[in-house]
């Protein structure tokens, strides 16, 4: 009887050892570089990355085709050296103007909207704080975000051009914009599709509507067919940046 139990115990141990060995071998085969489990999130990331790279490649190919077309046009026109020099100079001027407008280094004009934001003039309810009815830096930042999402091409606040280096922060009873302090009211001018930008601010549930109807702040939007946005007036310094050939983001030599 005891001998039979001992044999059964040995048989169970043997079967367990065989199963463990099979599992170990299978796991080794799966992770030897031939078969690797990949989650759906990783696959989505790869698909997004590939789509982005493909889009970038398409953009580059489109730029190459446009450049080749310009060169062929110049060759077919059989321009003289003087005419070619003038055409090249005009092309450079056009590029300088474009990047000057885009970077904020050049004053621009165009149709758009003027947004005026000011502290509320109503009485404060007993459950409210005085901070609830005044304009804060975060209000200006959220309005700027809405304007940019709505396609604003150039923006200024109280005459300060908004660029990539612009900082907006509270400074006592004033708001610091590009390192300079401004008090209420805040006048925002934005060049772009006026109807679209206005709808993004004053539509149902939009931030301008909330400031006006819920908090009681003065929030007014007017249209302008021809407004001027000043150039960025502060000096720009780059202590760490330097130009390089085109590389992918995050790459290093």
Secondary structure, 3 states (H helix, E strand, C coil): CHHHHHHHHHHHHHHHHHHHHHHHHHHHHHCCCCCCCCCHHHHHHHHHHHHHHHHHHHHHHHHHHHHHHHHHHHHHCCCCHHHHHHHHHHHHHHHHHHHHHHHCCCCEEEEEEEEEEECCCCCCCCCCCHHHHCCCHHHHHHHHHHHHHCCCCEEEECCEECCCCCCEEEECCEEEECCEEECCCEEEEEECCHHHHHHHHHCCCCHHHHHHHHCCCEEEEEEEEEEEECCCCCCCCCCCCCCCCCCCCCCCC
